[in-house]
Amino acid sequence: MIDLETDKLVTLPQAADFLPRLGGKKIHTTSIWRWCRKGVRGVKLENAIIGSRIITSVQALNRFVNVLSEAPLPERHWMHKPGVRRRTDKERTRAMAEAEKLLREQGF
């Protein structure tokens, strides 16, 4: 729970500044909003609404990250499993062209 008296309160755009960049990109404010509303793997970022603004706190961000770090990871998507090869761009383009050709032949 956010403590308005002791926590360092921040808006969602300010919260993004406290988080590390991933792949050179800043975490988008919309992602933080989604963490507040929907959560991640069942964990929601603590937040409060003041007027029309959603706020959180630096302490809440720390708790959120710590809980997610301790939670077991869900089963990974099949494309990320070791030993599964992804299609190259050339293979993907060829498959799309074949599908379009098939659809045209069938009158779509």
C-alpha positions as CSV (number, residue, x, y, z in Angstrom):
1,M,0.0,0.0,0.0
2,I,1.3,3.4,-0.9
3,D,2.0,5.7,2.1
4,L,1.3,9.3,1.1
5,E,3.3,10.6,4.1
6,T,6.5,8.6,3.7
7,D,6.7,7.2,0.2
8,K,8.4,9.2,-2.6
9,L,5.4,9.8,-4.9
10,V,5.8,9.9,-8.6
11,T,3.6,10.2,-11.7
12,L,3.8,7.3,-14.2
13,P,6.1,9.2,-16.6
14,Q,8.4,10.0,-13.6
15,A,8.3,6.3,-12.6
16,A,9.7,5.4,-16.0
17,D,12.7,7.6,-15.3
18,F,13.5,5.4,-12.2
19,L,13.6,2.2,-14.2
20,P,16.6,1.0,-16.3
21,R,16.5,1.2,-20.0
22,L,16.0,-2.2,-21.7
23,G,17.7,-2.7,-25.0
24,G,18.5,1.0,-25.0
25,K,14.9,2.0,-24.8
26,K,13.1,3.6,-21.9
27,I,10.1,1.7,-20.5
28,H,7.0,3.4,-21.9
29,T,4.5,5.1,-19.6
30,T,1.7,2.9,-21.0
31,S,3.6,-0.2,-19.8
32,I,3.6,1.2,-16.3
33,W,-0.1,2.1,-16.5
34,R,-0.8,-1.6,-17.6
35,W,1.2,-2.8,-14.6
36,C,-1.1,-0.7,-12.4
37,R,-4.3,-1.8,-14.0
38,K,-3.7,-5.4,-15.2
39,G,-0.5,-6.4,-13.5
40,V,2.2,-8.8,-14.6
41,R,1.8,-12.5,-13.8
42,G,-0.8,-11.7,-11.1
43,V,1.2,-8.9,-9.5
44,K,-0.1,-5.3,-9.7
45,L,2.0,-2.2,-9.2
46,E,0.6,-0.3,-6.2
47,N,-0.9,3.0,-7.3
48,A,-3.3,5.8,-6.2
49,I,-5.5,8.2,-8.1
50,I,-5.3,11.8,-7.2
51,G,-7.7,13.9,-9.2
52,S,-7.3,12.6,-12.8
53,R,-3.7,11.5,-12.2
54,I,-2.4,8.0,-11.4
55,I,0.6,8.0,-9.1
56,T,2.8,5.4,-7.7
57,S,5.9,5.5,-5.6
58,V,9.6,4.6,-5.9
59,Q,9.1,2.2,-3.0
60,A,6.1,0.6,-4.8
61,L,8.3,0.1,-7.9
62,N,10.9,-1.6,-5.7
63,R,8.3,-3.9,-4.1
64,F,6.8,-4.7,-7.6
65,V,10.2,-5.6,-9.1
66,N,11.2,-7.6,-6.1
67,V,8.0,-9.7,-6.0
68,L,8.2,-10.4,-9.8
69,S,11.9,-11.3,-9.4
70,E,11.0,-13.9,-6.8
71,A,8.0,-15.3,-8.6
72,P,8.5,-18.4,-10.8
73,L,8.7,-17.7,-14.5
74,P,5.8,-19.0,-16.6
75,E,6.5,-21.6,-19.3
76,R,8.2,-19.8,-22.2
77,H,6.7,-19.4,-25.6
78,W,7.6,-22.1,-28.0
79,M,9.6,-19.8,-30.3
80,H,12.0,-19.0,-27.4
81,K,12.7,-22.5,-26.4
82,P,16.2,-23.8,-27.1
83,G,16.6,-25.8,-30.3
84,V,13.6,-24.2,-32.1
85,R,14.8,-22.3,-35.1
86,R,13.0,-19.1,-36.2
87,R,12.2,-18.5,-39.9
88,T,14.5,-16.0,-41.7
89,D,13.0,-12.9,-43.2
90,K,13.5,-14.5,-46.6
91,E,11.6,-17.6,-45.6
92,R,8.8,-15.6,-44.1
93,T,8.5,-13.4,-47.2
94,R,8.4,-16.6,-49.4
95,A,5.7,-18.1,-47.3
96,M,3.6,-15.0,-47.4
97,A,3.9,-14.8,-51.2
98,E,2.8,-18.5,-51.5
99,A,-0.2,-17.9,-49.2
100,E,-1.2,-14.8,-51.3
101,K,-0.9,-16.9,-54.5
102,L,-3.0,-19.6,-53.0
103,L,-5.7,-17.1,-51.9
104,R,-5.8,-15.5,-55.4
105,E,-6.2,-18.9,-57.0
106,Q,-9.1,-19.7,-54.7
107,G,-10.8,-16.3,-55.5
108,F,-10.0,-14.4,-52.4
